[in-house]
Amino acid sequence: MLNERTFFQNAEIIAKFLHHLHNKKDVLPIKRKDFVLIHGDFSLNHILFNNDNVVCGVLDFGDSRVGKPKSDFVYLLDDEDEEEFGADFGKTVLGIYEKL
């Protein structure tokens, strides 16, 4: 499990990444205002961590598509998946994301 400092550092990195991705307007001509470019399969399985357990990269954009921004939070908010950090982490990421 992550210590508190690393927990919040990773939440901020992920929130900023998703916010940046969701606000890329020059990649695809998206006509619906409620749709954005999404990763499409955003989970901890597609995040790289350095030796200090801090996020350092994102992988696998094979499922990227146009969709609703909250779609990228499905796995992060899942409390049942043992491969994720849990819903508290996802809620922290979402809270930071919504303030950006």
N, C-alpha and C positions, 0 to 999 in steps of 0.2 A: 504494500500500500504506500501511497505517496505521503510525504510529510506535508504539513500545512502550506509551507512556502512554495513547494514544488506543485502542489495541488492548484493553488491560485495562479501561479506562473503559467502552468499548462492550460488552465481554463482561459486565461487572457490571450495566450498565443492562438489557441483554437478559435476563440470568438473573433479575434481580429482577422484570422485567415478566412473564416466563413463569411464575415462581413465584406471583406475585400472581394472574394469570389462572387458573392451575390450582387455586388455593385459594379461588376465589369460590364459596361454597356456597349463596348466597342467590339465584342467578340462575335455576338450573334444578333441579328435583328429580331428582338423579342417584342412582339406587339402588345401582349397583355401586360398591364401594369402590375398585376399581382404575381407574375412569373419572373424568374431570374435563372441564371446559369447555376446549376447545382452539381455537386460532386456525384450524388446519386447512390453512393454506397459508403457514406462517411461513418466509419467506426474506428475503434482503436487498432483493429487489424490492418488499417491502411495509414497508420501514423508511425513515423520513425521517431525513436527516442535516442538521445545521446547517452553517454555513460553516467550522467547525473540524472537520468530519467526525465529530461526536459525535451519537449517536442522540438525536432529539428527538420522534419520533412513530412510530406503527405504523398502517398502512392495511389496508384490504380484509379485513373480517371476514365476507365473503360465504360463506366455506367453514367458518365456525365450527360446531362440533358437539361432541357428547360423544364422548370417546375416551380412549385411553391417553396420558399426558403426554409420553412419549418421541416420540410422533408429530410433535410440533412441532419436533423436533430433526433430522428427516430431511435437510432442505436444508442446515442449518447444519453437519452432519457430512459433507457431500458434498465429496469432494476433486476430483471430475471436472468440476463445474459452474464455469465461468469467471466466472459472475456472483456467486458466493459468495466469502467470505474464505478458505475452505479448512477442512479438517478440524481443523487445530490451533486455529483460532478456535472452531469448534463444540465441541471437547473442553474448551476453557477455559470457555466458557459453561456447558456441562453440569456441569463440576466445581464451579463457583460455585453453580449451581442446586441441586446435590445437597447442598451444605453449608447451604443456607437452611432 
